[in-house]
């Protein structure tokens, strides 16, 4: 139990708690229902985007195909994240000339 500014006892409810709330990436009930219904009907929005992309590509309309490719890409390919390079690696370069002599650089 805690106390508010007036000194009145209050329950420790609300606020952030470990394991509480919707899990990251989880679909809402309505989103899941819409996705399930689309799959039952036989074609998903991603399939439509890919079909249009391929159709425009075959027609030679690269600009329109590119627009659909950009829309579909997040569903087909994961986003790249930045990575910190490990700079602790030491390397040396040894050059050997045409006479077989080593030249340190």
C-alpha positions as CSV (number, residue, x, y, z in Angstrom):
1,X,0.0,0.0,0.0
2,X,1.1,3.5,-0.7
3,X,-0.1,6.9,0.2
4,X,-1.2,9.8,-2.0
5,X,-0.1,13.5,-1.4
6,X,-2.8,13.9,1.3
7,X,-1.5,10.9,3.3
8,X,-4.5,8.8,2.4
9,X,-3.8,5.1,1.9
10,X,-4.2,3.9,-1.6
11,X,-3.9,0.5,-3.2
12,X,-0.9,-0.2,-5.5
13,X,-3.0,-0.8,-8.6
14,X,-2.4,0.4,-12.1
15,X,0.8,1.4,-13.7
16,X,3.3,-0.8,-15.4
17,X,3.5,-4.4,-14.3
18,X,5.7,-7.2,-15.6
19,X,3.9,-9.3,-18.1
20,X,0.9,-6.9,-18.3
21,X,-0.6,-5.6,-21.5
22,X,-0.8,-6.7,-25.1
23,X,2.3,-8.5,-26.3
24,X,4.3,-6.8,-29.1
25,X,3.1,-7.8,-32.5
26,X,0.0,-9.5,-31.3
27,X,-3.1,-9.0,-33.5
28,X,-6.3,-7.5,-32.1
29,X,-9.4,-9.7,-32.2
30,X,-10.9,-7.7,-35.1
31,X,-7.6,-7.8,-37.1
32,X,-7.3,-11.6,-36.6
33,X,-11.0,-12.0,-37.7
34,X,-10.4,-10.0,-40.9
35,X,-7.2,-11.9,-41.7
36,X,-8.9,-15.2,-41.2
37,X,-11.9,-14.3,-43.3
38,X,-9.6,-13.1,-46.2
39,X,-7.7,-16.4,-46.1
40,X,-11.0,-18.4,-46.1
41,X,-12.1,-16.4,-49.2
42,X,-8.9,-17.6,-50.9
43,X,-6.9,-14.5,-51.4
44,X,-5.0,-12.2,-49.0
45,X,-4.1,-8.6,-49.5
46,X,-0.5,-9.6,-49.9
47,X,-1.4,-11.9,-52.7
48,X,-3.2,-9.1,-54.5
49,X,-0.2,-6.8,-54.1
50,X,2.1,-9.5,-55.5
51,X,-0.2,-10.3,-58.3
52,X,-0.5,-6.6,-59.4
53,X,3.3,-6.2,-59.1
54,X,4.0,-9.2,-61.3
55,X,1.3,-8.2,-63.8
56,X,2.7,-4.6,-64.2
57,X,6.2,-6.0,-64.4
58,X,5.2,-8.3,-67.3
59,X,3.5,-5.4,-69.1
60,X,6.8,-3.5,-68.8
61,X,5.3,-0.8,-66.5
62,X,8.2,-0.8,-64.0
63,X,7.0,2.3,-62.1
64,X,3.6,0.8,-61.1
65,X,5.3,-2.6,-60.4
66,X,7.7,-0.7,-58.1
67,X,4.9,0.9,-56.2
68,X,3.4,-2.5,-55.4
69,X,6.8,-3.9,-54.6
70,X,7.3,-1.2,-52.0
71,X,3.9,-1.9,-50.5
72,X,4.5,-5.7,-50.3
73,X,8.1,-5.6,-49.1
74,X,7.4,-5.2,-45.3
75,X,5.4,-8.4,-45.4
76,X,8.0,-10.4,-47.3
77,X,11.4,-9.2,-46.0
78,X,12.4,-8.3,-42.4
79,X,13.7,-4.8,-41.6
80,X,17.4,-4.5,-41.3
81,X,18.7,-3.2,-38.0
82,X,21.9,-1.3,-37.4
83,X,24.8,-3.3,-36.0
84,X,27.7,-1.9,-34.1
85,X,31.0,-3.1,-35.6
86,X,33.5,-4.8,-33.4
87,X,36.7,-2.7,-33.8
88,X,38.9,-4.7,-31.5
89,X,40.3,-6.9,-34.3
90,X,43.9,-6.2,-35.3
91,X,45.1,-7.1,-38.7
92,X,48.4,-6.7,-40.6
93,X,49.0,-6.7,-44.3
94,X,52.0,-8.4,-45.8
95,X,52.7,-7.7,-49.5
96,X,54.9,-10.1,-51.5
97,X,56.5,-8.6,-54.6
98,X,57.2,-10.4,-57.8
99,X,60.6,-11.5,-56.5
100,X,59.1,-13.2,-53.4
101,X,60.3,-10.5,-51.0
102,X,58.0,-9.6,-48.1
103,X,57.1,-5.9,-47.8
104,X,55.6,-4.7,-44.5
105,X,53.1,-1.9,-44.9
